[in-house]
Amino acid sequence: MTTVDLQRAKREAKRTAQLAVRSYAREPNPDHEQAVAQAWARVRMLDEMVARREREREALPC
C-alpha cells in the first residue's frame, strides 16, 4: 500500500468515524458507542502508518 493509498484510507476512515459519532448522537446505545470507538481506532492506526511511512521516506538517502 502506498503512502497515497494510506492517506486516502485515513480520510475515508475519518469520514466513517464522523458518521458513527453522528449516529451515536442521534441514538445513543452500546452498539453505536462501540462503532465509534472502533472507527476512531482505525483512524489512529492509519495515522500512525502514514507517519511511519513518512519517517521511513525521510530517512532514505537522497
N, C-alpha and C positions, 0 to 999 in steps of 0.2 A: 504494500500500500504506500503510495507516495505521500509526501507532505501535503500536497494539494487535496488528495483524497481524504486524508485525516482531517484537514481543516473543514472540508465540506461535510464530513460525517459529524464533526463537532457542531457545526451550525445547525444541522438537522436535529441532532440530539438536544440542542438547546431549545429549539422550537418545540420539540416534543415535550420537554420538561416544562416549558411555559404553558403549554396546553394542559398538561397534567395539573399544574398549580391552579389554573382557572377552573378546571373541572372539580378539583377539591374544594375550591372556594364556593362553588355553586352548591355542591352536595358533599359536605364532609363525611367521610366514612373511612374505615381502616383500609379498604382496598385502594381507594384513591391516595391515601397517605403513603402507602407502600409504593404505589406507582410513581409518586412524586420523588420519593427517596431514591428509587432505582434509576429514574431518569436523570436526576442530578448527579448520581454516582457515575453514570455513563459519561456525562459531560466532563466531570473531573478527570476520569480515566483518559478520555480523548485529549483533554487539555494537556495532561502530563505526557502523553505520547507525542503530541506536536512539539512541546517544549524539549523533550529528549531528542527528537529528530533534529530540531534547530541547533541544539548544542552540539550534536554529532557533526552536523554540517559545518558549523563554525570551527570545530576542532580539526577539520581536514586541512591539509596543506594546500595552499593556493597554487 
